[in-house]
Amino acid sequence: MDRECLTWCAADMGRHAAEFVEGVAARGRLPLDYTVGSLLLVDRLIDGLRRGGAGRDEVAGPLAGLGAYVGEVLVRRAGAVWVDLPPGHLLRSVFTHPVGVRMPDGRVWNPLGRTVNRFEIGPGESLHTYFLTLHGRRPSRPRGGPVHRAERPSEPPC
């Protein structure tokens, strides 16, 4: 996924994540299966980018793909939905892009920016830990309880 080609639109983020996973799968057998445990692999992939010595701009494409993947894990596992931030919205300037994820409790989080932080700051910004400590997740179902699939709201294409 090239940074220049990325459309920062909530309706496209699931597709961006899927394209990234497909590209990674074509190059190697990495188990990016949208589980919480797969975020440990994302942390290791970012560690590899850091060890390679590349600057943030040089790895912007892979970081965008990884950020879309992290956001999609939040959608599939925590009940979040991708949201567009309208021009002038306070979070748009903080996030530095016009999209985030809204959790079931209404809080909006920034998986794309958090992925960049993981690259720039290092292991202390673990994306696996981010998920586990994130406020506003859908409560886990009790063992043996029914499984309810959250439906994604239909959004018009960008």
N, C-alpha and C positions, 0 to 999 in steps of 0.2 A: 504494500500500500504506500504510494507516494504521498508525501505531505501536500504537494501542490494539488493533487487530485482529490483530497479528502473534503467531503462536504460536511460541514459542521451543522448537522440537522438531526434532531431527535429521531425522526422517522427513518433515517439511514444508518443509525449507529449499530443496530443489530446486524445489518448486512456487512458493515465494515468489520465488525468482530468476526463474522463467519468467513469473510474473505481472508482475513489475517490468519485464522486457524487453518483454512485450506492451504494457504501458501506455506505455512510452517510445516504442515503435514506432508506436503509435496517434497520438502527438503529433508525431512527426518521424521522419525516416529515419536513425536512428543505428545503425551496424553493431555492435550488441552480439551477437556470434556465439560467445561463450564461448572465444575464442582469447586467447592471451597478449597479442597485439597490441592487442586491444580494451581491455586495462587502461590503455593510454595515453589512450583516450577517457574512461574512468572518471576518470582523473586530471584531465582537462580539464573534465568535468562538475562535479567537486568544486570546481575552481578557480572555475567559474561561480557555484556556491552561495556560495563565500567572497566573491566580488566583489559579490554581491547584498546583502551586509551582514547577512544573517539570522543569528540565534544558533543554537546547536546544537539547542535544543529546537524551534525553528521548522522545522528541516529534518530532524528525527528520522526521519520516514517515508521520504524519499528516501535518507537515509544507510543506513537499515536495508535498503532494496531494493538499494542499491549493494553493501553488505556481503554480502548473500546472493548477489549476482551474483559478487563476487570469490571467495567460498567455493566457488561452483559451478564457477568456472574451475579452482580447485585440484582439485576432484573430477574434472573431465573431462580436465584436461591434466597433472596431477601425480600422479594415483593416490590422492588423498585420499578419505576418507569422512567424512560428517557424523557427529558423535557427540554424544550427550547427556551432560552432566556431572551426576552425581547430587548431590542435596543434601549439603552438607558437603564436597564435593570442593574441594581447595585452588584449582584453576583457576577454579572457578565464581565465587569472590569476586574474583579477579584480572580475569576476563573481564567481569564484571558482568552476565552472562546465562548460561543453562544449556546452551549449545551451542558447539561448535568443530569443527575439522576435524582428523582424525588422518591423518598422512602415512604412507606405506608403512613408514618406519622406526620408527613408533610415537609420534613426537612429535606433540603437539597444538598447533595454532595458532589464532589468533583473528582471522579476516578481518573480522568485524563490528566489533571494537574497532579494528583497524588502519585501517578506513575512517573511523571517527570521528577517529582520530589525523591522518589525511590532511587532514581538514577543519579541525581545530583548529590543527595545526602548519604545514601547508602543503606546498609542493613537495618539501621534504626527506624527506617520508614517502611518496614515490611508490609507488603500488600495483603499477605495472609493475616497478619495481626490486625491490619486495618479493617478487614471484613469482620473478624471476630469481636472487635471492640466498637464497631460502628453502631451508633445510636439510631433508633427508628426502624430496625429490621422487623419484619413480620415475625411474630413469635413462632418458635419451633413447635411442631405438632407433637403431642404426647405419643410415647411409644404405643403402637397398636391403634392409634387414632386414625380417623379418615384423612386422606390426602386431598387437599383442595388446591387446584391449579389456579394461580392468579392469571387473569386474562389481561393482555396488554391492550390499552385503549387504542382504538384505531385513530391514527393521525394522518392528516393529508401529507402526501409527499412534498418535499421541499421545492 
